[in-house]
């Protein structure tokens, strides 16, 4: 059986297809000078189909919530309309959560993680990146949407696939409080954004609407849903119709 799974995984191995604007110099140089153009995806032999991958991920994430040692410093942000959002800052080994600045100490670049549909700080796809980023010297924080579990609902507005204005408010909050020096009014630390799934879509909309006003030095979008209509049909009528139910149970 293991040999069969191994053969299936090898058969499914495929090279990554890259779509980018070749006239864009940063994109072109990144593709030409990195190894990404040679990378290939091969599924794990015990998760050779999307359904099994999803199931294992849900189990793994549930176990991580129970046994994982994740410490956060939660900062609540009140939107202009009274809605409650926030940021869960990862607590470093020195016990410090939200960004801080000491004289003579090099400030850590700030990375804001925008999670997917289920939201919150316990998503493995954002946590895995945060662990690596922390080792590289980043100060990481996960954005908390309206109606995120454990956050109070204090406005009639809910988070949806077009709520880019909420990203705007949170990014402005962090930029004004931590990125910009209150005395010199100059930028004192690098600032980055990373979105996954629904978070990637919202972050992308934010980038499109704010353009040059955006304070990020760079931003990355991972697996954004490009076709919402097709995704909606797949979500509710696909091969695993109980996925929406499970997500609803988790959010409740």
N, C-alpha and C positions, 0 to 999 in steps of 0.2 A: 504493500500500500504506500509506504514511504517513497519507494522508487517511482511509483505512478504519479504521486503528487509532485515529486521533483521534476519529472518529465513534463508534466503539465505547466509547472512554473517556468521551466526553460522555454517551452513553446510560446508562452504568453509574454516573454521578455520582448520589449520593444524600445527603440531609441526615442528619445524625447523630440517632439516636433516643436520648433521655436517659431513664433510669429512676432515680428518686430519691424519697426521702421528703420530700414537700412540707411536712411538719410540722417537719422539721429546719431550724432557722433558718440555720446556716452553709451548708448545701447550697442552700437556697432563695435566699439572698443571692448566692451564687456564680453560680448559673444566671442570675439576673435581672440581675446587674451585669457579667457578662462576655460575651464574644462567642461563647462555646462553643455556645450554642443556635442560632446562625446558621451554624455551620461545616458544610461538606459534604465528603465524600470523593470524589475522582475518581482512578482508577488511572493510573499512568504509562502513556503510550501504548505503551511497549515491554514492559510487564508487565501486560497486561490481564486475566490469569487468575491465580488463586491459585498454580497450579503454576509458571507463569513467574516470578511474584514470588518464590516460594521458591527457585527455581533461581538467579535473579540475586542474591538475598541471599546464598546460600551461596558463590557465586563472588566477590562483593564482599567478604565477610568473610574469605575465604581470602587475597585480595590484600592486604587491610588488615593481616593478620597478618604478611605477608612484608615489606611496604613501610612499614607504619605505624610511627611513632616514639612508642611507648607505654612509659613508664618507670614502674615500680611499686616500692614499698617493701613487701615481704611481711612480714606479722606472723602468726606461727603461734599458734593457740589450741588447747590440749589440752582436750577435753571431760572431764566427770566420769568417763566410762567408759573413758577412754584414747584415744578417737577423735581424729583430727587434722582440724582445720578451720583457717580463717584469714581474713585480710583483705588484699587487695592495695590499698594506699593509692596513689592517683595522686600522682606526684612533681610539685610545682609548678614554675613557672619559676625560683623561687629555689633549687631543688634539694632542697626539704624534702618528705618523704613523709608519715609518720604525723603526727597532730595534735601541735602544740607550743604552748606558752604562754609569752610573754615579757611582762615588766612594762611597762606603758604601750602595749602593742600590742593592738588589738582582735582577739579570737579569731574564727576562722572557724567558721560553723555547720557541723556535721558531717552528711553525707548518706551513708547506707549503702545500697548497691545490691544487691538480691538477684536474681541472674540466673535464667534458665530452665533447661531440662533439660540442655543441654550444659555449663552451668556455666562457671566460669573468668572471667577478666578480659577476654577478647578477643571478647566478644559485641558486635556493632555496636549492638544495641538499648539496651544499658546504656552503652556508650562514648559514643554520640551525646549522651545526656542528660548524662553526666559532663562532657563538653567545655563544654556550655552552662553547667552549674552552676558549674564552675571559673571561668568568666568573670564569673559573678555573685558570686564570693567564697566559694564553698563548698569545704570540705575533703571530698573524695569517696573512698570506699573500697568495693571490691566484695567481698562475702562469698563465701568459698570453702567449698562443701559438702564433706562427707566424700566421698572417692573422686574429687574433682576432679582432672583431669589434672595431673601433676607433684606432687600431694600423696601422701604415703605412706598406705597403708591399715593402720591400727593398732588396729582394733576389728572385731568381728563385725557391728556395726550399719552398715547402708548408708543412703544418703539415699533417701527415697521421698516420695510426695505427702502424707504425714501427719507429716513430720519437723519439726513446728513447734517442738519442744523445742530443736532445734539453733539455730534463730533466737533463741530465748530466751537460750541460753547466750552467743551472740555479742553480742547486744544488751546483756546485763548486763555483759559484759566491757568493751565500749566505754564504757558508761555509767559504770561504776565507775572506769575508768582515765582517761578523758578528759573526760567531761561533768561529773562531780561534782568540785568542788575538794577535794583531800585535806586541806586545813587547815580550811576553813570548813564543809565538808560541804554546801555550797550548789551549786546548778546554775550553772555558769559559761559555758555555751555552748548554743545551740539544737541540737536533735537531731532528724533526720528519717530516714524510711525510704521506699524505693521498690522495688517488686517487679514483675517481668515474667514472664508465663506461669506456669510452675511456681513460680517465686519469688514471684509475686503470690499464688498459692494458699497457699503456706507462710506468707507474711507475713500474709495475711488470717486464717488459722487462729491464728497467734500473737496477733494483735490480739483475736480473739474469746475466747481462753483467758485472756489476761493482763489485759484490760480496763483498769481504772484503775492497775494496777501497771506498765503499759507506760510507759517514760520518753520516748517520742517526743512531740515537739510536734505533729507531723502525719505522715501516711503516705499514700502513693498506690499503688494497685494497677492495673497496666496489663495488660489482656488475660488475666485469670485463667481457667483452664478450669473452668467452672461445672458441667459434666456429665462426670465422669470416665469413666463407662461408655460414653456416646456417643462421647467422644473416643478411647477405647481402640479401638472398632470402626473409627472413621475413620482412626486412626493405622495400624492393621495391615491393614485391608481396603479402604481408600479408593482413590481414583484413582491414587495414587502409592505403591504398596505397598513400594517400596524405601527410603522415607524412614527407617523404623526401622533398616534395615540401615546406611544412611549415618550415622545418629546413633551406632549401635553402633561403627562403624569409627572415628569421631571420638573417642569416649570411650576406645577401646582404645589 
